[in-house]
Amino acid sequence: MAGEPLQDVQHLHADAATVRPGGRTARVREAVIDATIAELSEVGYAALRVDAVAERAGVNKTTIYRRWGNKVGLVSTALIERRGQLVPPADTGSLRGDLIELLKEIRLGLNVPWVAALLREAGPRTAANADLYELLDRFWPARFKVSGVIFERAVERGELPADTDPDFLLEMLSGPLYFHWLMLGHPLDDDFLERMADFILHGAQARPPGAGASESGGR
């Protein structure tokens, strides 16, 4: 999950930074992003039409194509700006505390209707949803890069070994969370989040496969 997708995300933020605050361009941009979010909440990604976004925002569709290029670019911008401000999770002073804060942040996101709609619609990767995954592939690497800071901090504190793989731990953290909520339909209450944090914490502190053998072999 290297740098190119993150550059895409940074480009989206740079675009926002060049808009004069309070100017017409800023107002149009805000109206289009608001309209995109509203359409996503109502119809999901596959059924979203740029024409409908333009009509809801009160702009010409050529304005949207000129600024965002296509539906993927438009929804990517909305995803980044409204759910992925890409700030590191809170530093609570401990890995357990950081994990719980990150899990609460994810739970908050899953309660946003259009975020839930996107995730439910994604499903397995197929040719039919390739453009949706093009969108998500721009977002997840950047989200992982920022969220993984909690494990980097834990390494610095001595809570985790130096060869910790943040991306792997984030996958292990996210998988059960989404399954519990999306597939089983169970609530993500505080008790479940704390159990998840403890489970990941103990797993992260475990020695990697082969570490014990290599050490004993060197004795």
HELIX and SHEET records of a PDB file:
HELIX    1   1 GLY A    3  ALA A   17  1                                  15    
HELIX    2   2 ARG A   24  VAL A   43  1                                  20    
HELIX    3   3 VAL A   50  ALA A   57  1                                   8    
HELIX    4   4 LYS A   61  TRP A   68  1                                   8    
HELIX    5   5 LYS A   71  ARG A   83  1                                  13    
HELIX    6   6 LEU A   95  LEU A  110  1                                  16    
HELIX    7   7 PRO A  113  ALA A  122  1                                  10    
HELIX    8   8 ALA A  127  ASN A  129  5                                   3    
HELIX    9   9 ALA A  130  SER A  147  1                                  18    
HELIX   10  10 VAL A  149  ARG A  157  1                                   9    
HELIX   11  11 PRO A  166  TYR A  178  1                                  13    
HELIX   12  12 PHE A  179  MET A  183  3                                   5    
HELIX   13  13 ASP A  190  GLN A  205  1                                  16    
HELIX   14  14 ALA A  211  GLY A  217  1                                   7    
END                                                                             
